[in-house]
Amino acid sequence: MKDTQELTKIIIVGGGTAGWMTAAAFINRLPKNFCQITLIESSQIGSVGVGESTIPHIRQFNQNLGIDEKTFIQQTDASFKLGIRFRNWRQIGDDYIHPFGEVGAITNGIEFHHYWARAQQLGLESDFEDFSLLAKASRQGLFSDPAIVNQSQFCNYAYSYHLDATKFAHYLKNYAIERGVSHIDAKVISVEQNDVGDITSIELDNDTQLSADIFIDCSGFSSILLGKTLNSDFEDWSHWLPTNKAIVAQSELVEHSLPLTTATALPAGWQWQIPIKQRMGNGHVYCDSYMSDDEAANLFRQNIKSKLITEPRLLSFKAGVRPQSWKNNCIGIGLSAGFLEPLESTSIYLIQHSIFKFLEYFPNKQNMQAERQQFNDEINKTYQTIRDFIILHYNLNNRDDNGFWVHQRQMELPESLTFKKGLFAESGRVKPGQFGVWPSVCIGQGLTPQYPDARINYLSKQQLEEFLRQEKQKIAQTLKQLPPAHEYLTKIYQEVSCD
Ligand SMILES: Cc1cc2nc3c(=O)[nH]c(=O)nc-3n(C[C@H](O)[C@H](O)[C@H](O)COP(=O)(O)OP(=O)(O)OC[C@H]3O[C@@H](n4cnc5c(N)ncnc54)[C@H](O)[C@@H]3O)c2cc1C
């Protein structure tokens, strides 16, 4: 057992988004007289340098760390995001938005999509997206402070950011170092373990050896501690999520971009557009069994209408997770623990989730077994839930233009997804925690519940028509109060530079 007087030594290996988010959160949350945190990164190796589209949970991360929003926006070149626009997913020519938050209001305890589905059955055809304030605002390029919107009964108003990944890591690096995290630029070249497999120390290429009680592996895809040293198994999910490459580059910004990430389906994958303050992030994610790297690169360039400002880079990856992302005294956070492609911008969220779960189960003795088990179970469930949601986008398609899409439509799904998809198709029900995300993607890709909630069967066609009219009117009134997103953002940048 450790002497209670002794500081708990924590070493974080890796200074990408995962490493610096972890260092910043730990130094903020763990008492100074309790632990000593050191982050080691190798500037020779560098970081993956992508990961620019986020989901609303990042605001909670910032709030927890006491980060001022306007400063954050300014320091990371951020812009606002209200959702993701999916083009050509169900079939070529289709275009729907998965907005943040819920579509429509929950009325009498019943989610809006039940009312909408019932209305469709009664011949009251309408576009589901028309009942989302955020979808409407984003298509019109509008954005505002939630305070204005909340006054108009939209309590589920949610937003996040597009940001520069390198600047985000840099901002958190300053935050962490200012508060006491030690930083070493060196490469880990070997790892020592004791007889039960715990990591005892690491050797760096500057001839130093460092020991610690807890090692956090944020070394990215190389997973040098969790994967290479501890041999924590990797569960391969690439048979469900076969995209394995991405070509990425930045281009000049198209003026007044919409506050949306755009995901355009292509013959063997999809291409993203992420507008930040002064440039566009672009990436073509594809499966190289269905498209060569040269074809993918050509298509990537054709789809970018503005001038490239960086050389295209090719990244390779494999979908999957290490079910034991906490093994012995080492916890993998970020790409070292698993990878799910960026279709729903969930990786930074997974980093945040792992950090706070670990803090919740922070071990107080050397036998970490119970905490470890609980942590691994919860993290795995989260990975699986997101995995299923991403597969769903590919699976709900009617495209025949490439074997890739036919395979995605016909393949055997994970049991958990078969159940969830069937549940929604039959009754519009979603599992807890999935409301807000499932209906807009399912309906956007043509899966409408067959038997919506029976508790609304009493509503006549006229009553439903009136209900839908009022919902639309509420949105139309609120939209009038929202300024253009670019004006709102410019004001924030000006305010910060005046401070
Ligand atoms: C194509 C693509 C697009 C993505 N888009 C999004 C997105 O839009 N939204 C989102 O949320 N996420 C996205 N992600 C995921 C996101 O990029 C990562 O989750 C995030 O960047 C975290 O990466 P990381 O810190 O785990 O790894 P990295 O950024 O690779 O950092 C690894 C760190 O480890 C260090 N290191 C490695 N080996 C050693 C060693 N031997 N000694 C010392 N240091 C070492 C490196 O120097 C580096 O600092 C995307 C990922 C890919 C591949």
The ligand as an ORCA input file, in Angstrom:
! r2SCAN-3c Opt
* xyz 0 1
  C      -9.462     11.124    -40.168
  C      -9.845     11.494    -38.771
  C     -10.777     12.507    -38.544
  C     -11.168     12.834    -37.249
  N     -12.117     13.792    -37.034
  C     -12.592     14.005    -35.795
  C     -13.618     14.950    -35.537
  O     -14.081     15.650    -36.423
  N     -14.055     15.082    -34.258
  C     -13.542     14.348    -33.236
  O     -14.023     14.472    -32.100
  N     -12.527     13.502    -33.439
  C     -12.060     13.304    -34.688
  N     -11.021     12.430    -34.886
  C     -10.373     11.809    -33.751
  C      -9.407     12.795    -33.129
  O      -8.496     13.243    -34.107
  C      -8.651     12.163    -31.981
  O      -9.551     11.575    -31.094
  C      -7.878     13.193    -31.219
  O      -7.065     13.928    -32.066
  C      -7.037     12.543    -30.135
  O      -5.898     11.951    -30.649
  P      -4.829     11.411    -29.601
  O      -4.438     12.518    -28.732
  O      -5.372     10.171    -28.998
  O      -3.622     10.978    -30.559
  P      -2.543     11.875    -31.325
  O      -3.093     13.177    -31.727
  O      -1.979     11.005    -32.394
  O      -1.428     12.145    -30.233
  C      -0.497     11.167    -29.884
  C       0.569     11.796    -29.034
  O       1.430     10.773    -28.544
  C       2.767     11.150    -28.716
  N       3.575      9.935    -28.811
  C       3.375      8.832    -29.577
  N       4.359      7.948    -29.367
  C       5.188      8.489    -28.439
  C       6.403      8.060    -27.823
  N       6.967      6.889    -28.111
  N       6.989      8.883    -26.927
  C       6.440     10.089    -26.617
  N       5.299     10.531    -27.170
  C       4.706      9.745    -28.078
  C       2.766     11.991    -29.978
  O       3.889     12.832    -30.022
  C       1.474     12.774    -29.784
  O       1.728     13.889    -28.972
  C     -10.593     12.129    -36.168
  C      -9.616     11.154    -36.392
  C      -9.240     10.830    -37.684
  C      -8.194      9.783    -37.895
*
